[in-house]
Amino acid sequence: MFEKIDAKNPLYIATYEKYKKIFEEFQNFAEKLTEQAGRATKKSGKANSYARYLIRLAIFVHRQNPNFILQATAEALAEIEKLQDSPNFIKYNKQEKHFPSATIRCFHAFVTEREKMLPPVMPYSNDVEPLFVHENDPTYNAQQTKGNHENMLFEKIDSKHPLYIQTYEQNKAIYDDFEKFADSLTEQAGRATKKSGKASSYARYLMRLTIFSQRQNPNFILAPTFEALKQIEQLRELPQFKDYNKQEKSFPSGAIRCFRAFVTEKAMAVEDLIDTELNVTYLTSKELPNIKEEQLIKAPTKRHEKEPSNYGQAYRRSQNESFAAKERSNYTCEMSDAHFTFLTEHHKKPYVEAHHLIPMAAQDYFEYTIDFAHNIAVLCPTCHRKIHYAQAHEKKDMIQHLFASRKAGYPQYGIEITEELLLSFYKILD
């Protein structure tokens, strides 16, 4: 776990690129400490070494906790400090001339200073007074009373507000990535020939939704994961969200839909490769499996854990469910039985491909598995590529057609899904 990682290692480079901003801020902070201690009259290499070891420590933590995000927060610090409890840390620290432990101490000081700079996130509760630093918070209403905190949860937060700035600084990388994604959706929808302000608005509202989520759950961390998405979505269940969303011209709900599409796309690359592999396996296998109906999923079934694959961690697919879907469709494309392809060499059956209508990339969104025959659409290769890569309006027509014949059957498998939710997984928001 604690092997030597050179700064030219691809994993180091990728981690550095992801956390470049905090690397630079931490390096500047460490340089300042060195100067204050009187140990340097000019730039020292020690600060740069600390910053490099912070990247290595982030890599080690991420191996233990794939959801870890390096931020200047007490939660991230605590995750890094846990490394010191690992059996091999003492040996590694000695080999590296105690730079790892010194880096942890320096990062502790860095986090402490950052948390003093701006008012803390307010834990939201119906039973206790808000914990804002009132004199520093221009949005605080001194008349606010117990039992009426829902109104305060969704107050207007300007982008110049200290709490907004703090949240933006902590999440700048995901802000920029999300804004680019939202801008690409606007362009794909044909609503803009140049940069639209909608993407920037969605990104700003994502910061506000992050603030509100942290008020509900102080341990919330914004990340492109379904876990973070579902916590943000819980805001919609609160009594005052409807009024707040209306006041803000539906930008909050639009930002949530866009973030759902963003999270799904992040998971899509690996899942698409595995789906392709599954279809190729069908094409090259010499015998079709002998499928028995009692072996197929017929009721809510807990999803499997992700497993290692040739492309990274992913959910396992059942070939039986895929073949069952093809048998039920009589090996014809569900968009049109006129879409004939060719007879396969071994099976002498028309070649068709399996496509999970609720994408496997969205499996983390659901408690129960979505890998069952009812959720698998059977398509000719052209239609399969079309549902992935066509323009939004063409994809939408296909998805609506395939969903209409399946909608009533999803509750049998414990899956609650609407057409709007399904479309958002395909980056179709309107």
Secondary structure as the mmCIF struct_conf table of DSSP 4:
data_model
#
loop_
_struct_conf.conf_type_id
_struct_conf.id
_struct_conf.beg_label_comp_id
_struct_conf.beg_label_asym_id
_struct_conf.beg_label_seq_id
_struct_conf.end_label_comp_id
_struct_conf.end_label_asym_id
_struct_conf.end_label_seq_id
TURN_TY1_P TURN_TY1_P1 ALA A 7 LYS A 8
BEND BEND1 ASN A 9 ASN A 9
HELX_RH_AL_P HELX_RH_AL_P1 PRO A 10 LYS A 18
TURN_TY1_P TURN_TY1_P2 TYR A 19 TYR A 19
HELX_RH_AL_P HELX_RH_AL_P2 LYS A 20 GLN A 36
TURN_TY1_P TURN_TY1_P3 ALA A 37 GLY A 38
BEND BEND2 ARG A 39 ARG A 39
BEND BEND3 THR A 41 LYS A 42
HELX_RH_AL_P HELX_RH_AL_P3 GLY A 45 GLN A 64
TURN_TY1_P TURN_TY1_P4 PRO A 66 ASN A 67
BEND BEND4 ALA A 72 THR A 73
HELX_RH_AL_P HELX_RH_AL_P4 ALA A 74 GLU A 81
HELX_RH_3T_P HELX_RH_3T_P1 LYS A 82 ASP A 85
BEND BEND5 SER A 86 SER A 86
TURN_TY1_P TURN_TY1_P5 PRO A 87 ASN A 88
HELX_RH_AL_P HELX_RH_AL_P5 PHE A 89 GLN A 95
TURN_TY1_P TURN_TY1_P6 GLU A 96 HIS A 98
HELX_RH_AL_P HELX_RH_AL_P6 PHE A 99 MET A 117
BEND BEND6 LEU A 118 LEU A 118
HELX_LH_PP_P HELX_LH_PP_P1 PRO A 119 VAL A 121
BEND BEND7 ASN A 126 VAL A 128
BEND BEND8 PHE A 132 PHE A 132
HELX_RH_3T_P HELX_RH_3T_P2 HIS A 134 ASN A 136
TURN_TY1_P TURN_TY1_P7 PRO A 138 THR A 139
TURN_TY1_P TURN_TY1_P8 ALA A 142 GLN A 143
TURN_TY1_P TURN_TY1_P9 LYS A 146 GLY A 147
HELX_RH_AL_P HELX_RH_AL_P7 HIS A 149 LEU A 153
TURN_TY1_P TURN_TY1_P10 PHE A 154 PHE A 154
TURN_TY1_P TURN_TY1_P11 SER A 159 LYS A 160
BEND BEND9 HIS A 161 HIS A 161
HELX_RH_AL_P HELX_RH_AL_P8 PRO A 162 GLN A 170
TURN_TY1_P TURN_TY1_P12 ASN A 171 ASN A 171
HELX_RH_AL_P HELX_RH_AL_P9 LYS A 172 GLN A 188
TURN_TY1_P TURN_TY1_P13 ALA A 189 GLY A 190
BEND BEND10 ARG A 191 ARG A 191
BEND BEND11 THR A 193 LYS A 194
HELX_RH_AL_P HELX_RH_AL_P10 GLY A 197 GLN A 216
TURN_TY1_P TURN_TY1_P14 PRO A 218 ASN A 219
BEND BEND12 PRO A 224 THR A 225
HELX_RH_AL_P HELX_RH_AL_P11 PHE A 226 GLU A 233
HELX_RH_3T_P HELX_RH_3T_P3 GLN A 234 GLU A 237
BEND BEND13 LEU A 238 LEU A 238
TURN_TY1_P TURN_TY1_P15 PRO A 239 GLN A 240
HELX_RH_AL_P HELX_RH_AL_P12 PHE A 241 GLN A 247
TURN_TY1_P TURN_TY1_P16 GLU A 248 SER A 250
HELX_RH_AL_P HELX_RH_AL_P13 PHE A 251 THR A 284
BEND BEND14 LYS A 286 GLU A 287
HELX_RH_3T_P HELX_RH_3T_P4 GLU A 293 GLN A 295
BEND BEND15 LEU A 296 LEU A 296
BEND BEND16 ALA A 299 ALA A 299
STRN STRN1 LYS A 302 LYS A 302
HELX_LH_PP_P HELX_LH_PP_P2 ARG A 303 LYS A 306
STRN STRN2 GLU A 307 SER A 309
TURN_TY1_P TURN_TY1_P17 ASN A 310 TYR A 311
STRN STRN3 GLY A 312 ALA A 314
HELX_LH_PP_P HELX_LH_PP_P3 TYR A 315 SER A 318
HELX_RH_AL_P HELX_RH_AL_P14 GLN A 319 ARG A 328
TURN_TY1_P TURN_TY1_P18 SER A 329 TYR A 331
TURN_TY1_P TURN_TY1_P19 GLU A 334 MET A 335
TURN_TY1_P TURN_TY1_P20 ASP A 337 ALA A 338
STRN STRN4 LEU A 343 LEU A 343
TURN_TY1_P TURN_TY1_P21 GLU A 345 HIS A 347
BEND BEND17 LYS A 349 LYS A 349
STRN STRN5 PRO A 350 PRO A 350
STRN STRN6 GLU A 353 HIS A 356
BEND BEND18 LEU A 357 ILE A 358
HELX_RH_3T_P HELX_RH_3T_P5 MET A 360 TYR A 365
BEND BEND19 GLU A 367 GLU A 367
STRN STRN7 TYR A 368 TYR A 368
BEND BEND20 PHE A 372 PHE A 372
HELX_RH_3T_P HELX_RH_3T_P6 ALA A 373 ASN A 375
STRN STRN8 ILE A 376 LEU A 379
HELX_RH_AL_P HELX_RH_AL_P15 PRO A 381 TYR A 389
BEND BEND21 ALA A 390 ALA A 390
HELX_RH_AL_P HELX_RH_AL_P16 ALA A 392 ALA A 404
TURN_TY1_P TURN_TY1_P22 SER A 405 ARG A 406
HELX_RH_3T_P HELX_RH_3T_P7 LYS A 407 TYR A 413
TURN_TY1_P TURN_TY1_P23 GLY A 414 GLY A 414
HELX_RH_AL_P HELX_RH_AL_P17 GLU A 419 PHE A 425
TURN_TY1_P TURN_TY1_P24 TYR A 426 LYS A 427
#
